[in-house]
Amino acid sequence: MLTQHHLDTTKALLGSAVAMAQMSKEDSQEILGLLQSGIKNTKSNAPEELWRTVESCKFLKCSKPTLIDQAKKKGLQIIRVGSTLRFKKSEILKLGGLSNVN
């Protein structure tokens, strides 16, 4: 996997007119591909949005005890942040029947 150092170095090389003039077309395309795959990997590793209990209950139109009961029954991950509970937005959307919504 590409490191930030690799991406920074490659970007610096691509930004240099001298380096671009000396680089073959194949090398340029290979570096561009590496940069693009590094950007895709970065996006896919982004943390998933979490909803608080209040947001989840409001979306599902249910009470907190019902939300927690359904989460346990359906195997949803309940994430404790301090004294509050959080739920993955994607799991709440699936529970509400909106699995294709981003």
KOLDRENDO-931739 format. One record per residue: residue number from 0; residue in three letters; x, y, z of N, C-alpha, C in turn. Coordinates in pm, whole numbers, plus 32768, in hexadecimal, padded with zeros to 4 digits. Atoms other than C-alpha are relative to their C-alpha. Layout:
BEGIN
<seq NUM type ala n_x X n_y Y n_z Z ca_x X ca_y Y ca_z Z c_x X c_y Y c_z Z>
...
//
This chain:
BEGIN
<seq 0 type met n_x 8054 n_y 7F8A n_z 8000 ca_x 8000 ca_y 8000 ca_z 8000 c_x 8059 c_y 807D c_z 8000>
<seq 1 type leu n_x 7FB5 n_y 7F84 n_z 8009 ca_x 8073 ca_y 815D ca_z 7FB4 c_x 7FFF c_y 8049 c_z 8086>
<seq 2 type thr n_x 7FF9 n_y 7FB0 n_z 7F87 ca_x 80EA ca_y 822D ca_z 80D7 c_x 7FEF c_y 8092 c_z 7FD9>
<seq 3 type gln n_x 800E n_y 7F71 n_z 801B ca_x 80B4 ca_y 83A3 ca_z 80F7 c_x 8081 c_y 8036 c_z 7FC2>
<seq 4 type his n_x 7F80 n_y 7FD4 n_z 8038 ca_x 8227 ca_y 83CF ca_z 80AB c_x 8005 c_y 7FE3 c_z 7F6A>
<seq 5 type his n_x 8002 n_y 8022 n_z 808F ca_x 81FD ca_y 8317 ca_z 7F5F c_x 7FA8 c_y 8060 c_z 7FB2>
<seq 6 type leu n_x 805C n_y 7FA6 n_z 8046 ca_x 80D2 ca_y 83ED ca_z 7F02 c_x 803B c_y 808D c_z 7FF5>
<seq 7 type asp n_x 7FC4 n_y 7F7A n_z 8003 ca_x 8184 ca_y 8531 ca_z 7F61 c_x 8072 c_y 8009 c_z 7F9C>
<seq 8 type thr n_x 7F8E n_y 8002 n_z 805C ca_x 82BE ca_y 84D2 ca_z 7EA1 c_x 7FD0 c_y 7FFB c_z 7F70>
<seq 9 type thr n_x 8033 n_y 800E n_z 8087 ca_x 81F8 ca_y 846B ca_z 7D6F c_x 7FBE c_y 8082 c_z 7FD1>
<seq 10 type lys n_x 8040 n_y 7F81 n_z 8024 ca_x 8128 ca_y 85AA ca_z 7D74 c_x 8069 c_y 806B c_z 7FE0>
<seq 11 type ala n_x 7F95 n_y 7F9F n_z 8019 ca_x 8267 ca_y 8678 ca_z 7D89 c_x 8040 c_y 7FE7 c_z 7F78>
<seq 12 type leu n_x 7FC5 n_y 8020 n_z 8082 ca_x 82F8 ca_y 85C0 ca_z 7C5E c_x 7FA3 c_y 8024 c_z 7F8E>
<seq 13 type leu n_x 805F n_y 7FE1 n_z 806A ca_x 81BC ca_y 85E6 ca_z 7B94 c_x 7FF1 c_y 8097 c_z 7FEE>
<seq 14 type gly n_x 800E n_y 7F6F n_z 8008 ca_x 81B3 ca_y 875A ca_z 7BE4 c_x 8076 c_y 8043 c_z 7FBE>
<seq 15 type ser n_x 7F88 n_y 7FC6 n_z 8039 ca_x 830E ca_y 8791 ca_z 7B58 c_x 7FFF c_y 7FF2 c_z 7F68>
<seq 16 type ala n_x 8000 n_y 8003 n_z 8092 ca_x 8319 ca_y 87EF ca_z 79E9 c_x 8078 c_y 7FB3 c_z 7FCA>
<seq 17 type val n_x 7F88 n_y 8046 n_z 802C ca_x 847A ca_y 8766 ca_z 79CC c_x 7FEC c_y 7F6A c_z 800B>
<seq 18 type ala n_x 8017 n_y 8090 n_z 7FEC ca_x 8419 ca_y 8614 ca_z 7A5B c_x 7F9C c_y 7FCC c_z 7F9A>
<seq 19 type met n_x 8064 n_y 802C n_z 8061 ca_x 82E9 ca_y 8602 ca_z 7976 c_x 803C c_y 7FF4 c_z 7F74>
<seq 20 type ala n_x 7FC4 n_y 8003 n_z 8085 ca_x 83BB ca_y 864E ca_z 7844 c_x 805A c_y 7F86 c_z 7FEF>
<seq 21 type gln n_x 7FA5 n_y 8072 n_z 8006 ca_x 84AE ca_y 8534 ca_z 7899 c_x 7FBB c_y 7F7A c_z 8014>
<seq 22 type met n_x 8046 n_y 807A n_z 7FDE ca_x 83A7 ca_y 8436 ca_z 78FD c_x 7FBB c_y 7FC7 c_z 7F84>
<seq 23 type ser n_x 8044 n_y 803F n_z 8070 ca_x 8325 ca_y 833B ca_z 7803 c_x 7F6A c_y 8001 c_z 8019>
<seq 24 type lys n_x 8091 n_y 8002 n_z 7FF5 ca_x 81B0 ca_y 832A ca_z 77BE c_x 7FD3 c_y 7F8D c_z 805A>
<seq 25 type glu n_x 8024 n_y 8075 n_z 7FAF ca_x 819F ca_y 81CF ca_z 785C c_x 8019 c_y 801A c_z 8094>
<seq 26 type asp n_x 7FE2 n_y 7FDF n_z 7F76 ca_x 8249 ca_y 8249 ca_z 799A c_x 7F9A c_y 8062 c_z 8039>
<seq 27 type ser n_x 8063 n_y 7F9E n_z 7FD5 ca_x 815C ca_y 8371 ca_z 79AE c_x 7F7A c_y 7FBE c_z 801E>
<seq 28 type gln n_x 8080 n_y 8045 n_z 7FED ca_x 802D ca_y 8290 ca_z 7987 c_x 8005 c_y 7FA4 c_z 807A>
<seq 29 type glu n_x 7FF3 n_y 8057 n_z 7F8C ca_x 80B1 ca_y 819B ca_z 7A8C c_x 7FF7 c_y 8050 c_z 8081>
<seq 30 type ile n_x 8003 n_y 7FAB n_z 7F88 ca_x 80E8 ca_y 82B2 ca_z 7B8A c_x 7F73 c_y 8037 c_z 8016>
<seq 31 type leu n_x 8089 n_y 7FCF n_z 7FF4 ca_x 7F92 ca_y 8344 ca_z 7B41 c_x 7FA5 c_y 7F93 c_z 8037>
<seq 32 type gly n_x 8050 n_y 8070 n_z 7FCF ca_x 7EF7 ca_y 81EC ca_z 7B7A c_x 8018 c_y 7FE7 c_z 8094>
<seq 33 type leu n_x 7FE0 n_y 8013 n_z 7F72 ca_x 7FAE ca_y 81C8 ca_z 7CC5 c_x 7FC2 c_y 806D c_z 8056>
<seq 34 type leu n_x 803D n_y 7F91 n_z 7FB7 ca_x 7F38 ca_y 831F ca_z 7D33 c_x 7F69 c_y 7FEB c_z 800E>
<seq 35 type gln n_x 8090 n_y 8014 n_z 7FFE ca_x 7DD1 ca_y 82CF ca_z 7CD5 c_x 7FD9 c_y 7F8D c_z 805E>
<seq 36 type ser n_x 8020 n_y 8070 n_z 7FA7 ca_x 7DD6 ca_y 8180 ca_z 7D8B c_x 8018 c_y 8027 c_z 8091>
<seq 37 type gly n_x 7FE7 n_y 7FCF n_z 7F78 ca_x 7E6B ca_y 822A ca_z 7EBD c_x 7F8E c_y 8057 c_z 8031>
<seq 38 type ile n_x 8071 n_y 7FAB n_z 7FDC ca_x 7D52 ca_y 8326 ca_z 7EBA c_x 7F85 c_y 7FAB c_z 801A>
<seq 39 type lys n_x 8072 n_y 8059 n_z 7FEB ca_x 7C4D ca_y 8211 ca_z 7E98 c_x 800E c_y 7FB8 c_z 8086>
<seq 40 type asn n_x 7FEA n_y 8045 n_z 7F82 ca_x 7CE9 ca_y 8153 ca_z 7FBC c_x 7FE6 c_y 805D c_z 8076>
<seq 41 type thr n_x 8015 n_y 7FA0 n_z 7F95 ca_x 7CE1 ca_y 828C ca_z 808F c_x 7F6B c_y 8015 c_z 8018>
<seq 42 type lys n_x 8090 n_y 7FEC n_z 7FF3 ca_x 7B6F ca_y 82C0 ca_z 8049 c_x 7FBE c_y 7F86 c_z 803F>
<seq 43 type ser n_x 8040 n_y 8078 n_z 7FCC ca_x 7B13 ca_y 8157 ca_z 8095 c_x 8023 c_y 7FE7 c_z 8092>
<seq 44 type asn n_x 7FD8 n_y 8012 n_z 7F76 ca_x 7BCB ca_y 8168 ca_z 81E1 c_x 7FC8 c_y 806E c_z 805B>
<seq 45 type ala n_x 803A n_y 7F95 n_z 7FAF ca_x 7B09 ca_y 8299 ca_z 8255 c_x 7FA2 c_y 7FC4 c_z 8067>
<seq 46 type pro n_x 8058 n_y 8037 n_z 7F99 ca_x 7A50 ca_y 825F ca_z 839B c_x 7F6D c_y 8010 c_z 7FD9>
<seq 47 type glu n_x 808E n_y 7FFD n_z 801F ca_x 78E0 ca_y 8210 ca_z 837B c_x 7FB9 c_y 8062 c_z 805D>
<seq 48 type glu n_x 804C n_y 7F9F n_z 7FB1 ca_x 77E9 ca_y 8315 ca_z 83F1 c_x 7FB1 c_y 7FB8 c_z 806D>
<seq 49 type leu n_x 804A n_y 8038 n_z 7F90 ca_x 7755 ca_y 82CC ca_z 8546 c_x 7F8D c_y 805E c_z 8024>
<seq 50 type trp n_x 8072 n_y 7FB4 n_z 7FD2 ca_x 75FF ca_y 8339 ca_z 85BC c_x 7FED c_y 7FEB c_z 8095>
<seq 51 type arg n_x 8021 n_y 800C n_z 7F73 ca_x 75A8 ca_y 8383 ca_z 8724 c_x 7F79 c_y 7FBB c_z 800D>
<seq 52 type thr n_x 807F n_y 8044 n_z 7FE6 ca_x 7481 ca_y 82D4 ca_z 87C4 c_x 7F8B c_y 8059 c_z 7FD7>
<seq 53 type val n_x 806C n_y 7FA3 n_z 8021 ca_x 73A8 ca_y 840B ca_z 8799 c_x 7FE6 c_y 8005 c_z 7F6A>
<seq 54 type glu n_x 800E n_y 7FFA n_z 8093 ca_x 73EC ca_y 8420 ca_z 8622 c_x 7FC6 c_y 7F7E c_z 7FCA>
<seq 55 type ser n_x 802E n_y 8083 n_z 802D ca_x 73B4 ca_y 82AB ca_z 85F5 c_x 7F6C c_y 7FEC c_z 8020>
<seq 56 type cys n_x 808D n_y 800D n_z 7FD7 ca_x 726C ca_y 82B0 ca_z 86B7 c_x 7FA6 c_y 805A c_z 7FAC>
<seq 57 type lys n_x 8050 n_y 7FA3 n_z 8051 ca_x 71F1 ca_y 83DF ca_z 85F7 c_x 7FEC c_y 7FC8 c_z 7F74>
<seq 58 type phe n_x 800A n_y 8038 n_z 8087 ca_x 723F ca_y 8339 ca_z 84A8 c_x 7FA1 c_y 7F88 c_z 7FFE>
<seq 59 type leu n_x 8050 n_y 807A n_z 7FFD ca_x 719E ca_y 81EE ca_z 850C c_x 7F76 c_y 8014 c_z 8040>
<seq 60 type lys n_x 807F n_y 7FE0 n_z 7FBC ca_x 707F ca_y 8297 ca_z 85C9 c_x 7FE2 c_y 7F98 c_z 806C>
<seq 61 type cys n_x 8011 n_y 805F n_z 7F93 ca_x 70B1 ca_y 81C0 ca_z 86FC c_x 8040 c_y 8037 c_z 807F>
<seq 62 type ser n_x 7FC6 n_y 7FD7 n_z 7F7F ca_x 7112 ca_y 81DD ca_z 886A c_x 808C c_y 7FC7 c_z 800E>
<seq 63 type lys n_x 7F78 n_y 8031 n_z 7FE5 ca_x 7270 ca_y 81A8 ca_z 88F4 c_x 8000 c_y 7F6B c_z 8026>
<seq 64 type pro n_x 8000 n_y 8090 n_z 7FDF ca_x 7217 ca_y 8056 ca_z 8996 c_x 7FE1 c_y 7FA8 c_z 7F88>
<seq 65 type thr n_x 8020 n_y 804D n_z 8079 ca_x 717D ca_y 7FDF ca_z 884E c_x 8079 c_y 7FFA c_z 7FA3>
<seq 66 type leu n_x 7F89 n_y 7FFC n_z 8054 ca_x 72B2 ca_y 804D ca_z 878D c_x 8069 c_y 7F9D c_z 8032>
<seq 67 type ile n_x 7F9A n_y 8058 n_z 7FC7 ca_x 739D ca_y 7F96 ca_z 8878 c_x 7FD6 c_y 7F6E c_z 7FF3>
<seq 68 type asp n_x 8033 n_y 8089 n_z 800C ca_x 72BF ca_y 7E5F ca_z 8879 c_x 800F c_y 7FCE c_z 7F70>
<seq 69 type gln n_x 7FF6 n_y 8027 n_z 808E ca_x 72AF ca_y 7E58 ca_z 86FA c_x 8091 c_y 7FF1 c_z 7FD4>
<seq 70 type ala n_x 7F71 n_y 8008 n_z 8022 ca_x 7425 ca_y 7E9A ca_z 86DD c_x 803B c_y 7F7C c_z 802E>
<seq 71 type lys n_x 7FCE n_y 8080 n_z 7FCC ca_x 746F ca_y 7D6D ca_z 87B8 c_x 7FC7 c_y 7F8B c_z 7FB2>
<seq 72 type lys n_x 8042 n_y 806D n_z 804A ca_x 7373 ca_y 7C8F ca_z 8702 c_x 8038 c_y 7FF2 c_z 7F73>
<seq 73 type lys n_x 7FCF n_y 8000 n_z 808B ca_x 73F7 ca_y 7CF2 ca_z 85A9 c_x 8098 c_y 7FF8 c_z 7FF6>
<seq 74 type gly n_x 7F6E n_y 800B n_z 8002 ca_x 7566 ca_y 7CE1 ca_z 860F c_x 8048 c_y 807E c_z 7FD9>
<seq 75 type leu n_x 7FBD n_y 7F81 n_z 801F ca_x 75B2 ca_y 7E52 ca_z 85DE c_x 806D c_y 801B c_z 8067>
<seq 76 type gln n_x 7F93 n_y 7FDC n_z 7FA6 ca_x 76F3 ca_y 7ED1 ca_z 8672 c_x 7FD8 c_y 807C c_z 804F>
<seq 77 type ile n_x 801A n_y 7F8E n_z 7FA8 ca_x 76B5 ca_y 7FB3 ca_z 879D c_x 8086 c_y 8031 c_z 8033>
<seq 78 type ile n_x 7F7D n_y 7FC8 n_z 7FDF ca_x 77DC ca_y 8099 ca_z 87D5 c_x 7FEF c_y 8062 c_z 8074>
<seq 79 type arg n_x 8006 n_y 7FA7 n_z 7F8C ca_x 780D ca_y 813C ca_z 8928 c_x 806E c_y 8069 c_z 7FF3>
<seq 80 type val n_x 7FA2 n_y 7F8F n_z 8000 ca_x 78B0 ca_y 8294 ca_z 8921 c_x 7FE6 c_y 804C c_z 8082>
<seq 81 type gly n_x 8018 n_y 7FC7 n_z 7F7B ca_x 78D6 ca_y 8303 ca_z 8A88 c_x 7F84 c_y 7FC0 c_z 803B>
<seq 82 type ser n_x 807C n_y 8035 n_z 7FC7 ca_x 777B ca_y 82E1 ca_z 8B1D c_x 7F91 c_y 7FF8 c_z 7F99>
<seq 83 type thr n_x 8067 n_y 8003 n_z 8068 ca_x 76C3 ca_y 82F6 ca_z 89CF c_x 8012 c_y 7F89 c_z 7FA4>
<seq 84 type leu n_x 7FFD n_y 806E n_z 8060 ca_x 766C ca_y 81EC ca_z 88D1 c_x 7FFB c_y 803A c_z 7F74>
<seq 85 type arg n_x 8000 n_y 7FD8 n_z 808E ca_x 76AE ca_y 820D ca_z 875D c_x 7FE5 c_y 7F85 c_z 7FAB>
<seq 86 type phe n_x 8020 n_y 806A n_z 805E ca_x 763C ca_y 8142 ca_z 8634 c_x 8036 c_y 8028 c_z 7F77>
<seq 87 type lys n_x 7FD2 n_y 7FE4 n_z 8088 ca_x 76CA ca_y 8124 ca_z 84D5 c_x 7F87 c_y 802D c_z 7FAD>
<seq 88 type lys n_x 806C n_y 7FC9 n_z 8052 ca_x 75F7 ca_y 81F6 ca_z 83E9 c_x 7FCF c_y 7F99 c_z 7F9C>
<seq 89 type ser n_x 8027 n_y 8063 n_z 8065 ca_x 75FA ca_y 80E4 ca_z 82E1 c_x 7FA8 c_y 7F93 c_z 803B>
<seq 90 type glu n_x 804F n_y 8069 n_z 7FC0 ca_x 756F ca_y 7FE7 ca_z 83D9 c_x 7F74 c_y 8033 c_z 8025>
<seq 91 type ile n_x 8082 n_y 7FC5 n_z 7FE0 ca_x 7459 ca_y 80D3 ca_z 8447 c_x 7FAD c_y 800D c_z 7F81>
<seq 92 type leu n_x 8049 n_y 7FF4 n_z 8080 ca_x 73FD ca_y 8115 ca_z 82DB c_x 7FCD c_y 7F78 c_z 7FD4>
<seq 93 type lys n_x 802D n_y 8087 n_z 8023 ca_x 73ED ca_y 7F9D ca_z 829C c_x 7F8C c_y 7FD5 c_z 8058>
<seq 94 type leu n_x 806A n_y 8023 n_z 7FA3 ca_x 7319 ca_y 7F6C ca_z 83D2 c_x 7F7E c_y 8048 c_z 7FDB>
<seq 95 type gly n_x 8076 n_y 7FB3 n_z 802B ca_x 722E ca_y 807A ca_z 834E c_x 7FD3 c_y 7FE0 c_z 7F73>
<seq 96 type gly n_x 8029 n_y 8028 n_z 8088 ca_x 721D ca_y 7FD5 ca_z 81F7 c_x 803B c_y 8055 c_z 7F92>
<seq 97 type leu n_x 7FC3 n_y 7FAA n_z 8066 ca_x 72FE ca_y 80CC ca_z 8140 c_x 8090 c_y 7FD7 c_z 7FE9>
<seq 98 type ser n_x 7F77 n_y 8035 n_z 800B ca_x 742D ca_y 7FF1 ca_z 80FE c_x 8050 c_y 803A c_z 7F8E>
<seq 99 type asn n_x 7FB5 n_y 7FCD n_z 8073 ca_x 7489 ca_y 8097 ca_z 7FB3 c_x 801E c_y 8094 c_z 800B>
<seq 100 type val n_x 7FE9 n_y 7F70 n_z 7FEC ca_x 749B ca_y 81F9 ca_z 8040 c_x 808B c_y 8015 c_z 8039>
<seq 101 type asn n_x 7F7A n_y 7FDF n_z 7FCC ca_x 75F7 ca_y 8292 ca_z 807A c_x 7FF8 c_y 806C c_z 8066>
//
